[in-house]
Amino acid sequence: MSNENEQLTLGTLRKRVGLTQRKLADALGITIKTISAWERGVVEPRMTFAETQQYMDILQCSFQELLEATSKRAEN
């Protein structure tokens, strides 16, 4: 679970498991531009249930963590 003081973003979830944007994109079969756009909050991920489950498995996170992270934009 996440530390309460840590701002949970898609980028922090990805970094928590030691993945680069490239490795995550390859694992999900999407482009690095898509991952970047998700992490910057430019677009929200649109996935099927199965794709969402795969994303959660790769990031080793709960659905609640994914929802929380998706609602926040990276501060980069």
Residue pairs with C-beta under 8 A, 6 or more apart in sequence:
1 62
1 65
2 8
2 65
2 68
6 12
7 72
7 75
8 65
8 68
8 69
8 72
9 39
9 69
9 72
9 73
9 74
10 38
10 39
10 45
10 69
10 70
10 74
11 39
11 74
11 76
12 69
13 59
13 61
13 65
13 66
13 69
14 21
14 24
14 35
14 39
14 59
16 59
16 60
16 61
17 58
17 59
17 60
19 27
19 58
19 59
21 32
21 35
21 36
21 39
22 32
24 35
24 58
25 31
25 32
25 34
25 35
27 58
28 35
28 51
28 54
28 55
28 58
34 43
37 43
38 44
38 45
38 70
39 74
40 73
40 74
40 76
41 72
41 73
41 74
44 70
45 52
45 55
45 70
47 55
52 63
52 66
55 66
56 62
56 63
56 66
59 66
61 69
